[in-house]
């Protein structure tokens, strides 16, 4: 999945690729502070950090204090949880004379 936006910076930045461990069943555990993907009925797929968990709901927050999201701080049904982010891939680009080159690929376990 490709990240769009910087609400999760510096952990995840715009255009990063993340690998998601899909939720296998409704009893799969998720923990506070994990980075997850949820399927929001209003905005689609969202990548955020879990701040609160109850029996039926979870609340999310972004890592970037300068940006907010329409899903942050609101109750989101646990059934909308897609999975947990476990790997981030980030390209480091080098610009020379107006041309972009991929200098290296940064891989980071989340």
DRENKEKE-51204 format. One record per atom (N, C-alpha, C, CB): residue number from 1; residue in three letters; x, y negated, z. Coordinates in Angstrom, 1 decimal. Last residue first. Glycine has a CB too. Layout:
N
[NUM 'ala' [X Y Z]]
...
//
This chain:
110
[110 'unk' [8.4 1.6 11.1]]
[110 'unk' [7.6 0.7 12.0]]
[110 'unk' [7.2 1.4 13.2]]
[110 'unk' [6.4 0.1 11.2]]
[109 'unk' [11.5 1.8 9.6]]
[109 'unk' [10.5 2.5 10.3]]
[109 'unk' [9.7 1.5 11.2]]
[109 'unk' [11.0 3.7 11.1]]
[108 'unk' [12.5 0.4 6.6]]
[108 'unk' [12.4 0.2 8.1]]
[108 'unk' [11.3 1.0 8.6]]
[108 'unk' [12.3 -1.3 8.4]]
[107 'unk' [14.7 -0.4 4.0]]
[107 'unk' [13.7 0.6 4.5]]
[107 'unk' [13.7 0.5 6.0]]
[107 'unk' [14.1 2.0 4.1]]
[106 'unk' [15.4 -2.5 1.4]]
[106 'unk' [15.5 -2.4 2.8]]
[106 'unk' [14.4 -1.5 3.3]]
[106 'unk' [15.4 -3.8 3.5]]
[105 'unk' [17.3 -2.3 -1.4]]
[105 'unk' [16.0 -1.9 -0.9]]
[105 'unk' [16.1 -1.7 0.6]]
[105 'unk' [15.3 -0.6 -1.6]]
[104 'unk' [19.0 -4.9 -3.2]]
[104 'unk' [18.9 -3.6 -2.4]]
[104 'unk' [17.5 -3.4 -1.9]]
[104 'unk' [19.9 -3.7 -1.2]]
[103 'unk' [18.6 -6.6 -5.3]]
[103 'unk' [20.0 -6.4 -4.8]]
[103 'unk' [20.1 -5.1 -3.9]]
[103 'unk' [20.4 -7.6 -3.9]]
[102 'unk' [17.0 -7.0 -8.2]]
[102 'unk' [16.9 -6.3 -6.9]]
[102 'unk' [18.2 -6.0 -6.4]]
[102 'unk' [15.9 -5.1 -7.0]]
[101 'unk' [17.2 -10.2 -9.7]]
[101 'unk' [17.7 -8.8 -9.6]]
[101 'unk' [17.3 -8.3 -8.3]]
[101 'unk' [19.2 -8.8 -9.9]]
[100 'unk' [16.1 -12.8 -11.9]]
[100 'unk' [15.9 -12.1 -10.6]]
[100 'unk' [16.4 -10.6 -10.7]]
[100 'unk' [14.4 -12.1 -10.1]]
[99 'unk' [17.5 -15.6 -13.3]]
[99 'unk' [17.1 -14.2 -13.5]]
[99 'unk' [17.1 -13.6 -12.1]]
[99 'unk' [18.1 -13.5 -14.4]]
[98 'unk' [18.5 -18.2 -13.0]]
[98 'unk' [17.1 -18.0 -13.3]]
[98 'unk' [16.6 -16.6 -13.5]]
[98 'unk' [16.8 -18.8 -14.5]]
[97 'unk' [21.2 -17.7 -12.2]]
[97 'unk' [20.8 -18.4 -13.4]]
[97 'unk' [19.4 -18.2 -13.9]]
[97 'unk' [21.8 -18.0 -14.5]]
[96 'unk' [20.1 -15.3 -10.1]]
[96 'unk' [21.3 -15.8 -10.7]]
[96 'unk' [20.9 -16.4 -12.0]]
[96 'unk' [22.4 -14.7 -10.9]]
[95 'unk' [18.8 -14.1 -7.1]]
[95 'unk' [18.5 -15.0 -8.3]]
[95 'unk' [19.8 -15.5 -8.8]]
[95 'unk' [17.5 -16.1 -8.0]]
[94 'unk' [17.9 -11.1 -5.7]]
[94 'unk' [19.0 -12.0 -5.9]]
[94 'unk' [18.7 -12.8 -7.2]]
[94 'unk' [20.4 -11.2 -6.0]]
[93 'unk' [15.7 -9.7 -3.2]]
[93 'unk' [16.0 -10.2 -4.6]]
[93 'unk' [17.1 -11.2 -4.6]]
[93 'unk' [14.7 -10.9 -5.1]]
[92 'unk' [15.1 -6.8 -1.6]]
[92 'unk' [15.8 -8.0 -1.5]]
[92 'unk' [16.2 -8.5 -2.9]]
[92 'unk' [17.1 -7.8 -0.6]]
[91 'unk' [12.1 -5.2 -0.9]]
[91 'unk' [13.1 -5.5 -1.9]]
[91 'unk' [13.8 -6.8 -1.5]]
[91 'unk' [12.5 -5.6 -3.3]]
[90 'unk' [11.1 -3.0 1.6]]
[90 'unk' [11.2 -4.4 1.2]]
[90 'unk' [12.4 -4.6 0.2]]
[90 'unk' [11.4 -5.4 2.4]]
[89 'unk' [8.9 -0.9 3.1]]
[89 'unk' [9.9 -1.0 2.1]]
[89 'unk' [9.9 -2.4 1.6]]
[89 'unk' [9.6 0.0 0.9]]
[88 'unk' [8.2 0.7 6.2]]
[88 'unk' [8.1 -0.5 5.4]]
[88 'unk' [9.2 -0.5 4.4]]
[88 'unk' [8.2 -1.8 6.3]]
[87 'unk' [6.2 3.1 7.8]]
[87 'unk' [7.4 2.8 7.0]]
[87 'unk' [7.2 1.6 6.2]]
[87 'unk' [7.8 4.0 6.1]]
[86 'unk' [3.8 3.5 9.1]]
[86 'unk' [5.0 4.1 9.7]]
[86 'unk' [6.3 3.8 9.0]]
[86 'unk' [4.8 5.6 9.7]]
[85 'unk' [0.6 2.4 10.0]]
[85 'unk' [1.8 2.1 9.2]]
[85 'unk' [3.0 2.7 9.9]]
[85 'unk' [1.9 0.6 9.0]]
[84 'unk' [-2.2 4.6 10.3]]
[84 'unk' [-1.1 3.9 11.0]]
[84 'unk' [0.1 3.7 10.0]]
[84 'unk' [-0.7 4.6 12.3]]
[83 'unk' [-5.5 4.2 8.9]]
[83 'unk' [-4.3 4.9 9.4]]
[83 'unk' [-3.3 4.0 10.0]]
[83 'unk' [-3.7 5.7 8.2]]
[82 'unk' [-8.2 3.2 8.8]]
[82 'unk' [-7.7 4.1 7.7]]
[82 'unk' [-6.5 4.9 8.2]]
[82 'unk' [-7.3 3.2 6.5]]
[81 'unk' [-10.9 2.5 10.8]]
[81 'unk' [-9.5 2.7 10.8]]
[81 'unk' [-9.1 3.7 9.7]]
[81 'unk' [-9.0 3.2 12.2]]
[80 'unk' [-13.6 2.4 10.9]]
[80 'unk' [-13.0 1.7 9.8]]
[80 'unk' [-11.5 1.8 9.8]]
[80 'unk' [-13.4 0.3 9.8]]
[79 'unk' [-14.3 3.6 13.3]]
[79 'unk' [-14.5 4.4 12.1]]
[79 'unk' [-13.9 3.7 10.9]]
[79 'unk' [-16.0 4.7 11.9]]
[78 'unk' [-14.0 1.7 15.2]]
[78 'unk' [-12.9 2.6 15.0]]
[78 'unk' [-13.0 3.5 13.8]]
[78 'unk' [-12.8 3.6 16.3]]
[77 'unk' [-15.1 -1.5 14.2]]
[77 'unk' [-15.4 -0.1 14.5]]
[77 'unk' [-14.2 0.8 14.3]]
[77 'unk' [-16.6 0.3 13.7]]
[76 'unk' [-13.9 -4.4 15.8]]
[76 'unk' [-13.9 -3.6 14.6]]
[76 'unk' [-14.1 -2.2 14.9]]
[76 'unk' [-12.5 -3.8 13.8]]
[75 'unk' [-14.4 -7.5 17.3]]
[75 'unk' [-14.6 -6.0 17.4]]
[75 'unk' [-14.7 -5.4 16.1]]
[75 'unk' [-15.8 -5.7 18.3]]
[74 'unk' [-11.8 -9.9 16.7]]
[74 'unk' [-13.2 -9.5 16.6]]
[74 'unk' [-13.3 -7.9 16.8]]
[74 'unk' [-13.8 -9.9 15.2]]
[73 'unk' [-9.2 -10.7 16.6]]
[73 'unk' [-9.9 -11.0 17.8]]
[73 'unk' [-11.4 -10.6 17.8]]
[73 'unk' [-9.9 -12.4 18.1]]
[72 'unk' [-9.1 -11.0 13.1]]
[72 'unk' [-8.4 -11.1 14.4]]
[72 'unk' [-9.3 -11.4 15.5]]
[72 'unk' [-7.2 -12.0 14.3]]
[71 'unk' [-10.3 -11.3 10.7]]
[71 'unk' [-10.6 -10.1 11.5]]
[71 'unk' [-10.0 -10.1 12.8]]
[71 'unk' [-10.1 -8.9 10.7]]
[70 'unk' [-9.5 -13.6 9.5]]
[70 'unk' [-10.9 -13.5 9.8]]
[70 'unk' [-11.3 -12.3 10.6]]
[70 'unk' [-11.8 -13.6 8.6]]
[69 'unk' [-6.4 -14.7 10.9]]
[69 'unk' [-7.2 -13.9 10.0]]
[69 'unk' [-8.6 -13.8 10.4]]
[69 'unk' [-6.5 -12.5 9.8]]
[68 'unk' [-3.7 -17.1 11.0]]
[68 'unk' [-4.8 -16.4 11.6]]
[68 'unk' [-5.5 -15.6 10.5]]
[68 'unk' [-5.8 -17.3 12.4]]
[67 'unk' [-0.4 -18.2 11.6]]
[67 'unk' [-1.4 -17.8 10.7]]
[67 'unk' [-2.5 -17.0 11.4]]
[67 'unk' [-0.9 -17.0 9.5]]
[66 'unk' [1.5 -18.6 13.5]]
[66 'unk' [1.1 -19.8 12.7]]
[66 'unk' [-0.1 -19.5 11.8]]
[66 'unk' [2.3 -20.3 11.9]]
[65 'unk' [2.3 -16.2 14.6]]
[65 'unk' [1.4 -17.1 15.4]]
[65 'unk' [0.9 -18.3 14.6]]
[65 'unk' [2.2 -17.6 16.6]]
[64 'unk' [2.3 -13.2 13.1]]
[64 'unk' [2.7 -14.5 12.8]]
[64 'unk' [1.8 -15.5 13.6]]
[64 'unk' [2.7 -14.8 11.3]]
[63 'unk' [1.1 -10.8 13.6]]
[63 'unk' [2.4 -11.0 14.3]]
[63 'unk' [2.8 -12.5 14.1]]
[63 'unk' [3.5 -10.1 13.8]]
[62 'unk' [-2.4 -10.6 14.3]]
[62 'unk' [-1.3 -10.7 13.4]]
[62 'unk' [-0.1 -11.0 14.2]]
[62 'unk' [-1.5 -11.8 12.3]]
[61 'unk' [-4.6 -8.2 15.8]]
[61 'unk' [-3.9 -9.5 15.8]]
[61 'unk' [-2.8 -9.4 14.8]]
[61 'unk' [-3.4 -9.9 17.2]]
[60 'unk' [-7.7 -6.6 16.6]]
[60 'unk' [-6.5 -6.7 15.9]]
[60 'unk' [-5.9 -8.1 16.1]]
[60 'unk' [-6.7 -6.4 14.4]]
[59 'unk' [-9.5 -4.2 18.5]]
[59 'unk' [-9.3 -5.6 18.1]]
[59 'unk' [-7.9 -5.7 17.6]]
[59 'unk' [-9.5 -6.6 19.3]]
[58 'unk' [-11.9 -1.5 18.1]]
[58 'unk' [-10.6 -2.0 18.4]]
[58 'unk' [-10.5 -3.5 18.0]]
[58 'unk' [-9.5 -1.2 17.6]]
[57 'unk' [-14.5 0.6 19.5]]
[57 'unk' [-14.0 -0.6 18.8]]
[57 'unk' [-12.5 -0.8 19.0]]
[57 'unk' [-14.8 -1.8 19.2]]
[56 'unk' [-15.3 2.7 21.1]]
[56 'unk' [-15.9 2.6 19.7]]
[56 'unk' [-15.2 1.5 18.9]]
[56 'unk' [-17.3 2.4 19.8]]
[55 'unk' [-13.7 2.6 23.4]]
[55 'unk' [-14.2 3.9 22.9]]
[55 'unk' [-14.7 3.8 21.4]]
[55 'unk' [-15.4 4.4 23.7]]
[54 'unk' [-11.1 0.2 22.6]]
[54 'unk' [-12.2 0.7 23.5]]
[54 'unk' [-12.7 2.1 22.9]]
[54 'unk' [-13.4 -0.3 23.7]]
[53 'unk' [-8.1 -1.6 22.6]]
[53 'unk' [-8.9 -0.4 22.1]]
[53 'unk' [-9.9 -0.1 23.1]]
[53 'unk' [-7.9 0.8 21.9]]
[52 'unk' [-6.3 -4.4 21.4]]
[52 'unk' [-7.3 -3.9 22.4]]
[52 'unk' [-7.9 -2.6 21.7]]
[52 'unk' [-8.3 -4.9 22.8]]
[51 'unk' [-4.5 -4.9 19.3]]
[51 'unk' [-4.3 -5.6 20.6]]
[51 'unk' [-5.2 -5.0 21.7]]
[51 'unk' [-4.6 -7.0 20.4]]
[50 'unk' [-2.7 -3.6 16.6]]
[50 'unk' [-3.8 -3.3 17.5]]
[50 'unk' [-3.5 -4.1 18.8]]
[50 'unk' [-4.0 -1.8 17.8]]
[49 'unk' [-1.9 -5.6 13.8]]
[49 'unk' [-1.4 -4.9 15.0]]
[49 'unk' [-2.6 -4.8 15.9]]
[49 'unk' [-0.3 -5.7 15.7]]
[48 'unk' [-2.8 -5.0 10.3]]
[48 'unk' [-2.7 -5.8 11.5]]
[48 'unk' [-2.2 -4.9 12.6]]
[48 'unk' [-4.0 -6.5 11.9]]
[47 'unk' [-4.0 -5.1 7.1]]
[47 'unk' [-2.9 -4.6 7.9]]
[47 'unk' [-2.7 -5.5 9.1]]
[47 'unk' [-1.6 -4.4 7.0]]
[46 'unk' [-7.0 -4.3 5.5]]
[46 'unk' [-6.3 -5.3 6.3]]
[46 'unk' [-5.2 -4.5 7.1]]
[46 'unk' [-7.2 -6.1 7.2]]
[45 'unk' [-9.2 -3.9 2.7]]
[45 'unk' [-8.1 -3.3 3.5]]
[45 'unk' [-7.3 -4.5 4.2]]
[45 'unk' [-7.1 -2.5 2.6]]
[44 'unk' [-12.0 -6.1 2.9]]
[44 'unk' [-11.3 -4.9 2.4]]
[44 'unk' [-10.2 -4.4 3.3]]
[44 'unk' [-10.8 -5.3 1.0]]
[43 'unk' [-13.6 -8.1 4.1]]
[43 'unk' [-12.4 -8.5 3.3]]
[43 'unk' [-11.6 -7.3 2.7]]
[43 'unk' [-11.5 -9.2 4.2]]
[42 'unk' [-15.9 -6.9 5.2]]
[42 'unk' [-16.0 -8.3 4.6]]
[42 'unk' [-14.8 -8.6 3.8]]
[42 'unk' [-16.0 -9.3 5.8]]
[41 'unk' [-15.4 -4.4 6.1]]
[41 'unk' [-16.5 -4.5 5.2]]
[41 'unk' [-16.5 -5.9 4.5]]
[41 'unk' [-17.8 -4.3 5.9]]
[40 'unk' [-12.0 -3.3 6.3]]
[40 'unk' [-13.0 -4.3 6.7]]
[40 'unk' [-14.1 -4.4 5.7]]
[40 'unk' [-12.4 -5.6 7.0]]
[39 'unk' [-10.3 -0.7 7.0]]
[39 'unk' [-11.1 -1.1 5.8]]
[39 'unk' [-12.2 -2.0 6.4]]
[39 'unk' [-11.6 0.2 5.1]]
[38 'unk' [-7.0 -1.1 8.4]]
[38 'unk' [-8.5 -0.9 8.6]]
[38 'unk' [-9.1 -1.3 7.3]]
[38 'unk' [-9.0 -1.7 9.8]]
[37 'unk' [-3.9 0.0 9.4]]
[37 'unk' [-4.7 -0.4 8.2]]
[37 'unk' [-6.2 -0.1 8.5]]
[37 'unk' [-4.2 0.2 6.9]]
[36 'unk' [-1.7 -1.0 12.0]]
[36 'unk' [-2.6 -0.1 11.4]]
[36 'unk' [-3.2 -0.8 10.1]]
[36 'unk' [-3.8 0.2 12.4]]
[35 'unk' [0.8 -0.8 14.4]]
[35 'unk' [0.4 -1.5 13.1]]
[35 'unk' [-0.4 -0.5 12.4]]
[35 'unk' [1.7 -2.0 12.3]]
[34 'unk' [0.4 -0.7 17.9]]
[34 'unk' [0.6 0.0 16.6]]
[34 'unk' [0.1 -0.9 15.5]]
[34 'unk' [0.0 1.4 16.6]]
[33 'unk' [-0.5 -2.0 20.2]]
[33 'unk' [0.7 -2.5 19.6]]
[33 'unk' [1.1 -1.7 18.3]]
[33 'unk' [1.9 -2.4 20.5]]
[32 'unk' [-2.3 0.7 21.5]]
[32 'unk' [-2.1 -0.7 21.5]]
[32 'unk' [-0.7 -1.0 21.0]]
[32 'unk' [-2.3 -1.3 22.9]]
[31 'unk' [-2.7 3.6 19.3]]
[31 'unk' [-2.3 2.9 20.6]]
[31 'unk' [-2.2 1.4 20.4]]
[31 'unk' [-0.9 3.5 21.0]]
[30 'unk' [-4.9 6.2 18.4]]
[30 'unk' [-4.2 5.0 18.0]]
[30 'unk' [-3.9 4.3 19.3]]
[30 'unk' [-5.0 4.1 16.9]]
[29 'unk' [-5.6 9.6 17.7]]
[29 'unk' [-5.3 8.5 18.6]]
[29 'unk' [-4.6 7.4 17.9]]
[29 'unk' [-4.4 9.0 19.8]]
[28 'unk' [-8.3 11.1 16.1]]
[28 'unk' [-6.9 10.7 16.0]]
[28 'unk' [-6.7 9.5 16.9]]
[28 'unk' [-6.5 10.4 14.6]]
[27 'unk' [-11.0 11.7 16.0]]
[27 'unk' [-10.4 11.8 17.3]]
[27 'unk' [-8.9 11.5 17.3]]
[27 'unk' [-10.6 13.2 17.9]]
[26 'unk' [-11.8 11.7 13.4]]
[26 'unk' [-12.3 10.6 14.2]]
[26 'unk' [-11.7 10.6 15.6]]
[26 'unk' [-13.8 10.7 14.3]]
[25 'unk' [-8.8 12.6 11.5]]
[25 'unk' [-10.2 12.8 12.0]]
[25 'unk' [-10.6 11.7 13.0]]
[25 'unk' [-10.4 14.2 12.7]]
[24 'unk' [-6.5 11.6 10.4]]
[24 'unk' [-7.0 12.9 10.0]]
[24 'unk' [-8.4 13.2 10.4]]
[24 'unk' [-6.0 14.0 10.6]]
[23 'unk' [-5.5 8.6 8.9]]
[23 'unk' [-6.2 9.2 10.1]]
[23 'unk' [-6.9 10.5 9.7]]
[23 'unk' [-7.3 8.2 10.7]]
[22 'unk' [-2.5 8.5 7.2]]
[22 'unk' [-3.9 8.5 7.2]]
[22 'unk' [-4.5 9.2 8.5]]
[22 'unk' [-4.5 9.2 6.0]]
[21 'unk' [0.1 6.6 7.5]]
[21 'unk' [-0.3 7.9 7.9]]
[21 'unk' [-1.8 7.9 8.1]]
[21 'unk' [0.5 8.4 9.2]]
[20 'unk' [1.4 4.6 4.9]]
[20 'unk' [0.4 4.7 6.0]]
[20 'unk' [0.1 6.2 6.2]]
[20 'unk' [-0.9 4.0 5.6]]
[19 'unk' [4.0 2.5 4.0]]
[19 'unk' [3.4 3.8 3.9]]
[19 'unk' [2.5 4.0 5.1]]
[19 'unk' [4.5 4.9 3.8]]
[18 'unk' [4.1 -0.6 2.3]]
[18 'unk' [4.0 0.1 3.5]]
[18 'unk' [3.4 1.5 3.2]]
[18 'unk' [3.1 -0.6 4.6]]
[17 'unk' [6.0 -3.1 0.7]]
[17 'unk' [5.2 -1.9 0.5]]
[17 'unk' [5.2 -1.1 1.9]]
[17 'unk' [5.8 -1.0 -0.6]]
[16 'unk' [5.7 -6.7 0.6]]
[16 'unk' [6.3 -5.5 1.2]]
[16 'unk' [5.4 -4.3 0.8]]
[16 'unk' [6.5 -5.6 2.7]]
[15 'unk' [4.3 -8.9 -0.2]]
[15 'unk' [4.9 -8.1 -1.2]]
[15 'unk' [5.6 -6.8 -0.7]]
[15 'unk' [5.8 -8.8 -2.1]]
[14 'unk' [4.9 -10.8 2.7]]
[14 'unk' [4.2 -10.7 1.4]]
[14 'unk' [5.0 -9.8 0.5]]
[14 'unk' [3.9 -12.1 0.9]]
[13 'unk' [6.1 -8.7 5.4]]
[13 'unk' [6.0 -9.9 4.6]]
[13 'unk' [5.3 -9.7 3.3]]
[13 'unk' [7.4 -10.5 4.4]]
[12 'unk' [6.0 -7.6 8.7]]
[12 'unk' [5.7 -7.3 7.3]]
[12 'unk' [5.5 -8.6 6.6]]
[12 'unk' [4.4 -6.4 7.2]]
[11 'unk' [7.4 -8.9 10.9]]
[11 'unk' [7.4 -7.4 10.8]]
[11 'unk' [7.1 -7.0 9.3]]
[11 'unk' [6.3 -6.9 11.7]]
[10 'unk' [7.2 -11.7 11.2]]
[10 'unk' [8.3 -11.1 10.4]]
[10 'unk' [8.3 -9.6 10.2]]
[10 'unk' [9.6 -11.5 11.0]]
[9 'unk' [4.2 -11.5 9.4]]
[9 'unk' [5.6 -11.8 9.4]]
[9 'unk' [6.1 -12.0 10.8]]
[9 'unk' [5.9 -13.0 8.5]]
[8 'unk' [1.5 -11.1 9.1]]
[8 'unk' [2.2 -10.1 9.9]]
[8 'unk' [3.7 -10.3 9.9]]
[8 'unk' [1.9 -8.7 9.4]]
[7 'unk' [0.6 -13.0 7.4]]
[7 'unk' [0.1 -13.0 8.7]]
[7 'unk' [0.8 -12.0 9.7]]
[7 'unk' [-1.4 -12.8 8.7]]
[6 'unk' [1.3 -13.4 4.7]]
[6 'unk' [2.4 -13.4 5.7]]
[6 'unk' [1.9 -13.4 7.2]]
[6 'unk' [3.3 -14.6 5.5]]
[5 'unk' [0.2 -11.6 1.8]]
[5 'unk' [0.1 -12.6 2.8]]
[5 'unk' [1.2 -12.4 3.8]]
[5 'unk' [-1.2 -12.6 3.5]]
[4 'unk' [-0.2 -8.2 1.3]]
[4 'unk' [-0.5 -9.5 0.7]]
[4 'unk' [-0.6 -10.5 1.8]]
[4 'unk' [-1.8 -9.5 -0.2]]
[3 'unk' [1.5 -5.2 0.9]]
[3 'unk' [1.1 -6.3 1.8]]
[3 'unk' [0.9 -7.6 1.0]]
[3 'unk' [2.1 -6.5 3.0]]
[2 'unk' [0.5 -2.3 -0.8]]
[2 'unk' [1.3 -3.5 -0.8]]
[2 'unk' [0.7 -4.5 0.1]]
[2 'unk' [1.4 -4.0 -2.3]]
[1 'unk' [0.8 1.2 0.0]]
[1 'unk' [0.0 0.0 0.0]]
[1 'unk' [0.9 -1.2 0.0]]
[1 'unk' [-1.0 0.0 1.2]]
//
